[in-house]
Amino acid sequence: MLSRLTRPRALAVCALPVVALLATAAFAPLPFTLTQPGLTANVLGENRGEPVITISGAPTRKTSGQLRMTTIEATSPDTTVRLGDVIDAWFRTDQAVMPRDSVYPSGQSVREIERFNTRQMKESQDDATEAALNYLDLDGKDVEVTLRLADVGGPSAGLLFSLGIVDKLDGGGSGGDLTGGRTIAGTGTIDPAGKVGAVGGVSLKTQAARRDGATVFLVPKDECGDAKAELPKGLRLIPVTTLKGAVDALDALRTGEGTVPAC
């Protein structure tokens, strides 16, 4: 014998799987990482009581102003991120949701990821040193550069490291500081030839830069759109593609002569 369900009861029965699915989605871990503006560090200054840049084998100059490398902070690879966390971050300008695989190499343990990030930072420092010395026509056999920056991994500080080395050795090329006394921040990878590469989390890094007093931000040219999306008031963007272009832009900004690129 068959009985017919009333319309309200039928709707209730049909809704049960949907409710169960939503409940499961709300509490199930998702393959995302939450990111926010991280620390910044002046590469012309000290970090934990030690100079970030130490140079021997060539005369160095006293600098003014700041060159601040920028970072983002991300939830650790073993942190559980759920639907509620993603929805909350989606509507905030000081957080971003990124696929976990775009932040951390997949299939690796936390320790392996830490070693990977440390290795990337070391390679970035070596490339930054070579790029700066190549730009200044100095021989790496004669000039020794040591870079120290604790608790930071990845390659995105390369451009700022190179600029810091150039400023300590040569400034703007005519006796003045490369910074012009300003607090300048930025991001970007760099290769030994001085080519600047794109990085992630630019819109969050601009927020970190402005929070820590920067008025100018050097950004890889291909990421101008991302940088402009949530640009803090009072922060000027300068797009760059090479170390030479970055130095030329800062020199033009400092002297008021020539054109300063804009996004």
Sine and cosine of phi, psi and omega as CSV:
sin_phi,cos_phi,sin_psi,cos_psi,sin_omega,cos_omega
0.00,0.00,0.76,-0.66,-0.03,-1.00
-0.96,-0.28,0.60,-0.80,0.08,-1.00
-0.85,-0.52,0.54,-0.84,-0.01,-1.00
-1.00,-0.03,0.67,-0.74,0.08,-1.00
-0.99,0.17,0.64,-0.77,0.11,-0.99
-0.94,0.35,0.33,-0.94,-0.04,-1.00
-0.86,0.52,-0.74,0.67,0.02,-1.00
-0.87,0.50,-0.64,0.76,-0.01,-1.00
-0.93,0.37,-0.62,0.78,0.02,-1.00
-0.89,0.46,-0.66,0.75,0.03,-1.00
-0.90,0.43,-0.62,0.79,0.00,-1.00
-0.91,0.41,-0.67,0.74,0.01,-1.00
-0.90,0.44,-0.67,0.74,0.00,-1.00
-0.93,0.37,-0.52,0.85,-0.05,-1.00
-0.96,0.26,-0.40,0.92,-0.07,-1.00
-0.83,0.55,-0.73,0.68,0.02,-1.00
-0.89,0.46,-0.58,0.82,0.00,-1.00
-0.92,0.40,-0.71,0.71,0.02,-1.00
-0.88,0.47,-0.67,0.74,0.01,-1.00
-0.89,0.45,-0.65,0.76,0.00,-1.00
-0.91,0.42,-0.70,0.72,0.00,-1.00
-0.91,0.43,-0.64,0.77,0.01,-1.00
-0.90,0.43,-0.66,0.75,0.02,-1.00
-0.90,0.44,-0.69,0.72,-0.01,-1.00
-0.90,0.43,-0.58,0.82,-0.04,-1.00
-0.92,0.40,-0.52,0.85,-0.08,-1.00
-0.95,-0.32,-0.10,0.99,-0.02,-1.00
-0.98,0.18,0.63,-0.77,0.07,-1.00
-0.92,0.40,0.63,-0.77,-0.03,-1.00
-0.91,-0.42,0.47,-0.88,-0.07,-1.00
-0.99,0.15,0.79,0.61,-0.02,-1.00
-0.82,-0.58,0.31,-0.95,0.11,-0.99
-0.81,-0.58,0.67,-0.75,0.05,-1.00
-0.99,-0.11,0.73,-0.68,-0.03,-1.00
-0.82,-0.57,0.40,-0.92,0.02,-1.00
-0.48,-0.88,0.22,-0.98,0.02,-1.00
-0.84,0.54,0.70,-0.71,-0.03,-1.00
-0.95,-0.30,-0.34,-0.94,-0.01,-1.00
-0.96,0.27,0.35,-0.94,0.19,-0.98
-0.82,-0.57,0.40,-0.92,-0.01,-1.00
-0.60,-0.80,0.69,-0.73,0.02,-1.00
-0.99,0.16,0.94,-0.34,-0.05,-1.00
-0.94,0.33,-0.23,0.97,0.06,-1.00
-1.00,0.07,-0.13,0.99,-0.07,-1.00
-0.93,-0.37,-0.60,-0.80,-0.05,-1.00
-0.90,-0.44,0.41,-0.91,0.11,-0.99
-0.73,-0.68,0.88,-0.48,-0.05,-1.00
0.82,0.57,0.65,0.76,0.11,-0.99
0.99,0.11,0.02,1.00,0.01,-1.00
-0.85,-0.53,0.59,-0.81,0.06,-1.00
-0.86,0.51,0.68,-0.73,0.06,-1.00
-0.92,0.39,-0.64,0.77,-0.01,-1.00
-0.88,-0.48,0.83,-0.55,0.10,-0.99
-0.85,-0.53,0.77,-0.64,-0.07,-1.00
-0.81,-0.59,0.72,-0.69,0.11,-0.99
-0.75,-0.66,0.41,-0.91,0.01,-1.00
1.00,-0.06,-0.02,1.00,0.03,-1.00
-0.42,-0.91,0.54,-0.84,0.02,-1.00
-0.92,0.40,0.65,-0.76,0.05,-1.00
-0.91,-0.41,0.28,-0.96,-0.05,-1.00
-0.88,-0.48,0.45,-0.89,0.07,-1.00
-0.97,0.23,0.74,-0.68,-0.07,-1.00
-0.94,-0.34,0.34,-0.94,0.16,-0.99
-0.78,-0.62,0.15,-0.99,-0.06,-1.00
0.97,0.25,-0.07,-1.00,-0.04,-1.00
-0.68,-0.73,0.55,-0.84,0.17,-0.99
-0.86,-0.51,0.97,-0.23,-0.14,-0.99
-0.97,-0.22,0.88,-0.47,0.16,-0.99
-0.97,0.23,0.48,-0.88,-0.11,-0.99
-0.84,-0.55,0.42,-0.91,0.00,-1.00
-0.66,-0.75,0.19,-0.98,0.23,-0.97
-0.88,-0.48,0.46,-0.89,0.10,-0.99
-0.97,-0.24,0.72,-0.69,-0.01,-1.00
-0.83,-0.56,0.53,-0.85,0.12,-0.99
-0.86,0.51,0.56,-0.83,-0.07,-1.00
-0.90,0.43,0.40,-0.92,-0.08,-1.00
-0.89,0.46,-0.33,0.94,0.01,-1.00
-0.98,-0.18,0.16,0.99,0.05,-1.00
-0.98,0.22,0.70,-0.72,0.02,-1.00
-0.99,0.11,0.85,-0.52,0.04,-1.00
-0.93,-0.35,0.81,-0.59,-0.05,-1.00
-0.91,-0.41,0.12,-0.99,-0.09,-1.00
-0.83,0.56,-0.67,0.74,0.00,-1.00
-0.88,0.48,-0.61,0.79,0.04,-1.00
-0.90,0.43,-0.67,0.75,-0.02,-1.00
-0.91,0.42,-0.70,0.71,-0.01,-1.00
-0.89,0.45,-0.68,0.74,0.00,-1.00
-0.88,0.47,-0.72,0.69,-0.02,-1.00
-0.93,0.37,-0.51,0.86,-0.05,-1.00
-0.86,0.50,-0.55,0.84,-0.08,-1.00
-0.99,-0.14,0.17,0.99,0.01,-1.00
-0.94,-0.35,0.56,-0.83,0.03,-1.00
-1.00,0.02,-0.26,0.96,-0.02,-1.00
-0.99,-0.17,0.22,0.98,0.10,-0.99
-0.64,-0.77,0.41,-0.91,0.06,-1.00
-0.64,-0.77,0.50,-0.87,0.06,-1.00
-0.97,-0.25,0.82,-0.57,-0.02,-1.00
-0.78,-0.63,0.58,-0.81,0.11,-0.99
-0.83,0.55,0.70,-0.71,-0.07,-1.00
-0.85,0.53,-0.61,0.79,-0.03,-1.00
-0.92,0.38,-0.34,0.94,0.03,-1.00
-0.99,0.14,-0.25,0.97,0.01,-1.00
-0.97,-0.25,-0.66,0.75,-0.04,-1.00
-0.84,-0.55,0.63,-0.77,0.09,-1.00
-0.87,0.49,0.71,-0.70,-0.05,-1.00
-0.97,0.26,0.47,-0.88,0.09,-1.00
0.97,0.25,0.27,0.96,-0.01,-1.00
-0.87,-0.49,0.47,-0.88,0.03,-1.00
-0.97,0.23,0.21,-0.98,0.02,-1.00
-0.86,0.52,-0.68,0.73,0.00,-1.00
-0.90,0.44,-0.66,0.75,0.02,-1.00
-0.90,0.43,-0.62,0.78,0.02,-1.00
-0.91,0.41,-0.66,0.75,0.04,-1.00
-0.88,0.48,-0.68,0.73,0.03,-1.00
-0.90,0.43,-0.62,0.78,0.02,-1.00
-0.89,0.45,-0.71,0.70,0.00,-1.00
-0.91,0.42,-0.62,0.78,0.04,-1.00
-0.91,0.42,-0.66,0.75,0.03,-1.00
-0.90,0.43,-0.65,0.76,0.05,-1.00
-0.89,0.46,-0.66,0.75,0.02,-1.00
-0.89,0.46,-0.69,0.72,0.00,-1.00
-0.89,0.45,-0.69,0.72,0.03,-1.00
-0.90,0.44,-0.62,0.78,0.03,-1.00
-0.90,0.44,-0.66,0.75,0.02,-1.00
-0.90,0.44,-0.67,0.75,0.03,-1.00
-0.89,0.45,-0.70,0.72,0.01,-1.00
-0.91,0.42,-0.64,0.77,-0.01,-1.00
-0.90,0.44,-0.67,0.74,0.03,-1.00
-0.89,0.45,-0.73,0.68,-0.01,-1.00
-0.89,0.45,-0.65,0.76,0.01,-1.00
-0.89,0.46,-0.68,0.73,-0.01,-1.00
-0.92,0.39,-0.70,0.71,-0.01,-1.00
-0.92,0.38,-0.60,0.80,0.07,-1.00
-0.89,0.46,-0.69,0.73,0.00,-1.00
-0.87,0.49,-0.61,0.79,-0.04,-1.00
-1.00,-0.01,0.05,1.00,-0.03,-1.00
0.84,0.54,0.68,0.73,0.05,-1.00
-0.94,-0.34,0.52,-0.85,-0.03,-1.00
-1.00,0.02,0.81,-0.58,0.02,-1.00
-0.91,0.42,-0.29,0.96,0.06,-1.00
-0.96,0.29,-0.45,0.90,-0.03,-1.00
-1.00,-0.09,-0.50,0.87,-0.08,-1.00
-0.93,-0.37,0.82,-0.58,0.02,-1.00
-0.94,-0.33,0.79,-0.61,0.00,-1.00
-0.87,-0.49,0.77,-0.64,0.08,-1.00
-0.89,-0.46,0.77,-0.64,0.00,-1.00
-0.90,-0.44,0.77,-0.64,0.01,-1.00
-0.76,-0.65,0.81,-0.58,0.07,-1.00
-0.46,-0.89,0.96,-0.28,-0.11,-0.99
-0.97,0.23,0.51,-0.86,0.17,-0.99
0.89,0.46,0.45,0.89,0.06,-1.00
-0.77,-0.64,0.75,-0.66,0.03,-1.00
-0.83,-0.56,0.15,-0.99,0.03,-1.00
1.00,-0.01,0.11,-0.99,-0.13,-0.99
-0.98,-0.18,0.06,1.00,-0.24,-0.97
-0.98,0.21,-0.08,1.00,0.03,-1.00
-1.00,-0.03,0.07,1.00,-0.10,-1.00
-0.81,0.59,-0.75,0.66,-0.03,-1.00
-0.86,0.50,-0.71,0.70,-0.05,-1.00
-0.93,0.37,-0.58,0.82,0.09,-1.00
-0.87,0.49,-0.73,0.68,0.00,-1.00
-0.87,0.49,-0.71,0.71,0.01,-1.00
-0.89,0.46,-0.61,0.79,0.03,-1.00
-0.90,0.44,-0.67,0.74,0.03,-1.00
-0.90,0.44,-0.71,0.71,0.01,-1.00
-0.87,0.49,-0.68,0.73,-0.03,-1.00
-0.91,0.43,-0.66,0.75,-0.01,-1.00
-0.93,0.36,-0.50,0.87,-0.03,-1.00
-1.00,-0.07,-0.55,0.84,-0.17,-0.99
-0.69,-0.73,-0.26,0.96,-0.08,-1.00
0.87,0.49,-0.64,-0.77,0.03,-1.00
-0.99,0.11,0.11,0.99,0.04,-1.00
1.00,-0.03,-0.16,0.99,-0.02,-1.00
-0.71,-0.71,0.50,0.87,0.07,-1.00
1.00,-0.08,-0.29,0.96,-0.02,-1.00
-1.00,-0.06,0.32,-0.95,0.05,-1.00
-0.93,0.36,0.60,-0.80,0.05,-1.00
-0.89,0.46,-0.54,0.84,-0.04,-1.00
-0.98,0.18,-0.32,0.95,-0.13,-0.99
0.91,0.42,0.39,0.92,-0.02,-1.00
0.99,0.13,-0.01,1.00,-0.02,-1.00
-0.99,0.11,0.22,-0.98,0.22,-0.98
-0.99,-0.14,0.94,-0.34,-0.08,-1.00
-0.90,-0.43,0.74,-0.67,0.02,-1.00
-0.87,-0.50,0.13,-0.99,0.03,-1.00
0.09,-1.00,-0.04,-1.00,0.02,-1.00
-0.40,-0.92,0.29,-0.96,0.02,-1.00
0.59,-0.81,0.67,-0.74,0.13,-0.99
-0.97,0.24,0.22,-0.98,0.07,-1.00
-0.53,-0.85,0.57,-0.82,0.08,-1.00
-0.95,-0.31,0.16,-0.99,-0.08,-1.00
-0.85,0.52,-0.40,0.92,0.03,-1.00
-0.99,0.13,-0.08,1.00,0.04,-1.00
1.00,-0.04,0.21,0.98,0.02,-1.00
-0.99,0.14,0.75,-0.66,-0.03,-1.00
-1.00,-0.03,0.73,-0.69,-0.02,-1.00
-0.91,-0.42,0.33,-0.94,-0.05,-1.00
-0.95,0.31,0.38,-0.92,0.02,-1.00
-0.69,-0.73,-0.02,-1.00,0.03,-1.00
-0.96,-0.27,0.26,-0.97,0.13,-0.99
0.93,0.36,0.49,0.87,-0.10,-1.00
-0.88,0.48,-0.67,0.74,-0.05,-1.00
-0.90,0.43,-0.51,0.86,0.07,-1.00
-0.97,0.24,-0.57,0.82,0.00,-1.00
-0.93,0.37,-0.56,0.83,0.06,-1.00
-0.90,0.43,-0.59,0.81,0.03,-1.00
-0.92,0.40,-0.66,0.75,0.04,-1.00
-0.89,0.45,-0.64,0.77,-0.02,-1.00
-0.89,0.45,-0.73,0.68,-0.03,-1.00
-0.93,0.38,-0.62,0.78,0.05,-1.00
-0.83,0.56,-0.60,0.80,-0.06,-1.00
-0.99,-0.15,0.34,0.94,0.21,-0.98
0.99,-0.13,0.04,1.00,-0.01,-1.00
-0.95,0.30,0.57,-0.82,0.08,-1.00
-0.90,-0.43,-0.18,0.98,0.00,-1.00
-0.73,-0.68,0.65,-0.76,-0.01,-1.00
-0.74,-0.67,0.85,-0.53,0.06,-1.00
-1.00,0.04,0.82,-0.57,-0.09,-1.00
-0.77,-0.64,0.65,-0.76,0.13,-0.99
-0.81,0.58,0.74,-0.68,-0.16,-0.99
-0.82,0.57,-0.61,0.79,-0.03,-1.00
-0.92,0.40,-0.22,0.98,-0.04,-1.00
-0.94,-0.34,0.34,0.94,0.05,-1.00
-0.84,0.55,-0.69,0.73,-0.03,-1.00
-0.87,0.50,-0.71,0.71,0.02,-1.00
-0.90,0.43,-0.64,0.76,-0.03,-1.00
-0.92,0.40,-0.57,0.82,-0.03,-1.00
-0.98,0.22,-0.30,0.95,-0.12,-0.99
-0.87,0.50,-0.69,0.72,-0.02,-1.00
-0.78,-0.62,0.68,0.74,-0.12,-0.99
-0.92,0.38,0.84,-0.55,0.03,-1.00
-0.92,0.38,0.53,-0.85,0.04,-1.00
-0.89,0.45,0.69,-0.73,0.04,-1.00
1.00,-0.01,0.08,1.00,0.01,-1.00
-0.92,-0.39,0.84,-0.54,-0.04,-1.00
-0.99,-0.11,0.78,-0.63,0.01,-1.00
-1.00,-0.02,0.70,-0.71,0.13,-0.99
-0.81,-0.59,0.92,-0.40,0.01,-1.00
-0.98,0.20,0.62,-0.78,0.00,-1.00
-0.68,-0.73,0.46,-0.89,0.07,-1.00
-0.82,-0.57,-0.33,0.95,-0.01,-1.00
-0.61,-0.79,0.30,-0.95,0.08,-1.00
-0.89,0.46,-0.69,0.72,0.02,-1.00
-0.86,0.51,-0.67,0.74,0.02,-1.00
-0.89,0.45,-0.61,0.79,0.02,-1.00
-0.92,0.40,-0.70,0.71,0.03,-1.00
-0.89,0.46,-0.70,0.71,0.00,-1.00
-0.88,0.47,-0.66,0.75,-0.01,-1.00
-0.91,0.42,-0.68,0.73,0.02,-1.00
-0.92,0.39,-0.58,0.82,0.04,-1.00
-0.91,0.42,-0.67,0.75,0.03,-1.00
-0.91,0.41,-0.61,0.79,0.03,-1.00
-0.91,0.41,-0.65,0.76,-0.05,-1.00
-0.94,0.33,-0.67,0.74,-0.10,-0.99
-1.00,-0.01,-0.33,0.94,-0.09,-1.00
0.97,0.22,0.19,0.98,0.01,-1.00
-0.92,-0.40,0.68,-0.73,-0.03,-1.00
1.00,0.00,-0.07,-1.00,-0.07,-1.00
-0.97,-0.25,0.74,-0.67,0.10,-1.00
-0.99,-0.12,0.88,-0.47,-0.02,-1.00
-0.86,0.50,0.43,-0.90,0.02,-1.00
-0.65,-0.76,0.48,-0.88,0.06,-1.00
-0.96,0.26,0.00,0.00,0.00,0.00
